[in-house]
């Protein structure tokens, strides 16, 4: 990031990270534990694969975006109930069982409503791929296979609720682990040369 003075910075630019803290030290502008509590509950909902617990963390008109291609998810979910339905469907269909969220680093923005969270989600695949799914060579998608997915989460929290989330996940690694990489590539259609993308 280029060196800029505080006068040059946009106070609402979520990329303008100036501080790194342990998650236990995150506070909102008033010194309340809202942001810390929301993040802890977000992680708990992920580990429990509870779409209801996750959705209840969002404002009614919140937006959750997936800027990177992520198999099985749209580019964005609009509103608490769409977030609930989207995660219920995705987590219900996924054989991945998250067991730990680790290497968590929280970056505070100059905007007190915004935090950026680096994290790694690890766990195991609990069942073999469903009938009809296209699998990869080797062990991808097999029961008991361990996985570890790095990710980046940008949250805007207002009055104790998430109003906007940008969720950057390694979709290709997820698709490979689930034995769906070939199917995802085929679904993308032909590349610029007319051959399937790989």
C-alpha positions in Angstrom: 0.0 0.0 0.0 1.4 3.4 -0.9 2.5 5.6 2.0 -0.2 8.3 2.6 -0.8 10.8 5.2 -3.9 10.7 7.3 -5.3 13.7 5.4 -5.1 11.6 2.2 -7.0 8.6 3.5 -10.6 8.0 3.0 -12.0 7.3 6.5 -14.6 5.0 5.0 -12.1 3.0 2.9 -12.2 -0.6 4.4 -8.8 -1.3 2.8 -7.1 1.3 5.0 -6.0 -0.9 7.8 -3.8 0.8 10.4 -3.8 -1.6 13.4 -3.5 -5.3 14.1 -4.9 -6.7 17.3 -5.8 -10.0 18.9 -9.5 -10.7 18.5 -9.9 -10.3 22.3 -8.9 -6.7 22.0 -11.3 -5.6 19.3 -13.7 -2.9 20.5 -16.1 -0.5 18.7 -15.8 3.3 18.9 -17.5 3.4 22.2 -15.3 0.8 23.9 -18.2 -1.7 23.9 -17.5 -5.4 23.0 -20.0 -5.4 20.1 -17.5 -6.2 17.3 -15.7 -8.7 19.4 -19.0 -10.4 20.4 -20.3 -10.5 16.8 -17.1 -12.1 15.5 -17.1 -14.7 18.3 -20.7 -15.6 17.5 -20.0 -15.6 13.8 -17.2 -18.2 14.3 -19.4 -20.3 16.6 -22.2 -20.3 13.9 -19.6 -21.5 11.4 -18.4 -24.3 13.6 -22.0 -25.4 14.3 -23.0 -24.9 10.7 -26.0 -23.0 12.1 -27.6 -20.8 9.4 -30.1 -19.5 12.0 -27.4 -18.4 14.4 -25.4 -16.8 11.6 -28.3 -15.0 10.0 -29.4 -13.6 13.4 -26.1 -11.6 13.5 -27.2 -9.6 10.4 -29.4 -6.5 10.1 -32.6 -7.1 8.2 -31.3 -5.4 5.1 -27.7 -6.6 5.3 -25.6 -7.6 2.3 -23.2 -10.5 2.3 -20.9 -10.6 -0.8 -18.6 -13.3 -2.2 -16.1 -11.3 -4.4 -14.3 -14.5 -5.4 -15.9 -17.4 -7.2 -17.2 -19.8 -4.6 -19.0 -23.0 -5.7 -22.6 -23.2 -4.7 -22.9 -19.5 -3.6 -24.1 -16.5 -5.6 -22.1 -13.3 -5.8 -24.1 -11.8 -3.0 -26.9 -12.5 -0.6 -29.3 -9.6 0.2 -31.1 -9.4 3.4 -31.1 -11.5 6.6 -33.6 -14.1 5.3 -31.7 -14.6 2.0 -28.5 -15.0 4.0 -30.3 -17.6 6.2 -31.6 -19.5 3.3 -28.3 -19.4 1.3 -26.3 -20.7 4.2 -28.9 -23.3 5.2 -28.7 -24.7 1.7 -25.0 -24.5 1.3 -24.1 -25.9 4.7 -26.8 -28.6 4.5 -25.4 -29.9 1.2 -21.7 -29.7 2.2 -19.9 -32.8 3.7 -17.3 -30.4 5.2 -17.3 -30.3 9.0 -15.4 -27.3 10.3 -13.7 -28.1 13.6 -11.4 -25.1 14.3 -11.0 -21.5 13.2 -7.4 -20.5 13.9 -4.6 -18.1 13.0 -7.2 -15.4 13.5 -5.8 -11.9 13.1 -8.1 -8.8 13.3 -7.2 -5.6 11.6 -8.9 -2.4 12.7 -9.8 0.1 10.1 -9.9 3.9 10.4 -13.6 3.4 10.2 -14.7 2.2 13.6 -17.5 0.1 12.1 -15.2 -2.0 10.0 -12.8 -4.9 10.8 -10.9 -7.2 8.5 -10.4 -10.7 9.8 -7.7 -13.1 8.5 -8.5 -16.7 9.5 -8.0 -20.3 8.6 -10.9 -22.8 8.8 -9.9 -26.4 9.4 -11.8 -29.6 9.6 -12.7 -32.9 7.9 -14.9 -34.1 5.1 -17.5 -36.3 6.9 -19.0 -38.3 4.0 -18.1 -39.3 0.5 -19.3 -37.2 -2.4 -23.0 -37.7 -3.3 -24.0 -39.9 -6.2 -23.7 -38.1 -9.5 -21.1 -35.7 -8.3 -18.0 -35.5 -10.5 -14.9 -36.3 -8.4 -11.2 -35.8 -8.9 -8.5 -38.3 -9.0 -7.1 -39.3 -5.6 -8.7 -38.7 -2.3 -10.5 -35.4 -2.8 -14.0 -35.6 -1.4 -13.5 -38.8 0.6 -14.7 -39.2 4.2 -12.1 -38.3 6.8 -10.0 -36.1 4.5 -8.7 -33.1 6.4 -9.0 -29.6 4.9 -7.7 -26.2 5.7 -9.1 -23.1 4.0 -7.6 -19.6 4.4 -10.0 -16.7 4.2 -10.5 -13.0 4.6 -13.6 -11.5 6.1 -14.4 -7.8 6.0 -17.3 -6.9 8.4 -19.1 -3.7 8.9 -20.9 -3.8 12.3 -23.4 -1.2 13.3 -25.5 -1.2 16.5 -24.4 -4.8 17.2 -25.4 -6.2 13.8 -23.6 -6.9 10.6 -24.8 -4.6 7.9 -22.2 -5.6 5.2 -19.8 -8.5 4.8 -17.3 -9.2 2.1 -16.3 -12.9 2.3 -13.1 -13.9 0.4 -12.6 -17.6 0.3 -10.4 -20.0 -1.6 -13.2 -21.5 -3.7 -10.9 -23.6 -5.9 -9.4 -25.3 -2.8 -12.9 -25.9 -1.5 -14.1 -27.4 -4.8 -11.0 -29.7 -4.9 -11.5 -30.9 -1.4 -15.2 -31.6 -2.1 -14.2 -33.5 -5.3 -15.9 -31.0 -7.5 -13.1 -29.1 -9.2 -13.8 -30.7 -12.7 -17.5 -30.0 -12.4 -16.9 -26.4 -11.4 -14.5 -25.8 -14.3 -17.1 -27.4 -16.7 -19.8 -25.2 -15.3 -17.8 -22.1 -16.1 -18.0 -22.9 -19.8 -15.4 -22.7 -22.5 -12.4 -20.4 -22.0 -11.2 -17.8 -24.6 -9.8 -20.5 -26.9 -13.0 -22.6 -26.9 -11.6 -25.2 -24.5 -13.0 -25.7 -21.0 -11.3 -23.6 -18.4 -8.9 -25.3 -16.0 
